[in-house]
Amino acid sequence: MWKRGDIYLWIFRFTTVVVIVVWLYMLISIYGSGGEFGDQAGKCMFGTMFLFTILGVVHRWKEYM
């Protein structure tokens, strides 16, 4: 049946896919909103750092379980 580690691995995989899809959607919406490069760069950097911090926390959580 299912092992405990398998469930955490699938949670990590699902979270990874969700974060990447949200990140791509965010980048496309920022690009589509227009504006100067300086305005877009800050939003892209903040969003990227925020989403991949969440992914890093989930990865660390999986290691300790």
N, C-alpha and C positions, 0 to 999 in steps of 0.2 A: 504494500500500500504506500502511502505517503510517509516520508521521513520528515522530521522536524526541519532539517536543513533545506530540503526541497521547497518547502513552503516559503521560507525566507528568500531563497533564490528567485522564486517566481514573483514575490513581492518586489524585489529589487529590479527584476527585468521589466515588470509592469510600470514601476515608477520611472525607470529610465526612458521607456518609450513615451510615457505621458509628458515628462519634462522636455524631451526633444521636440515633440509635436507642439507643445505650448511655446517653446523657444522659437521654432520656425514660424508659427503663426504671429508671434509678437514681432519678429523681425520684418515679416511681410507687411504687417499693419503699420509699423513705424515707417517703412520705406514708402508705402502708399499714401501716407498722410502728407507727404511733401515737406517743404521747409528746407532750411539750409543744413549743410553737413554738421555744423557745430551743434545744432539742436538735436539732430538725430543721433549723433555719436554718444551723447550722454545717456540718452534713453536706452540705447542698445547695450552700452557697457553696464549700466545698472541692472537691466533685466537679465543679462547674461550672468552676471555675478550672483544675483539673487537666486535664479533658477538652479544654477550648478552648485550653489551652496546647499540648497535643499537636497540635491542629488548626492552630494558628499556626505551630508548628515545621515541619509538613509543608508549609504554604503557603510559608514562607520557603525551604524546601529546593527546592520547585518553581520558585521565581523564580530561584535560582542555577544551576539545571540547564539 
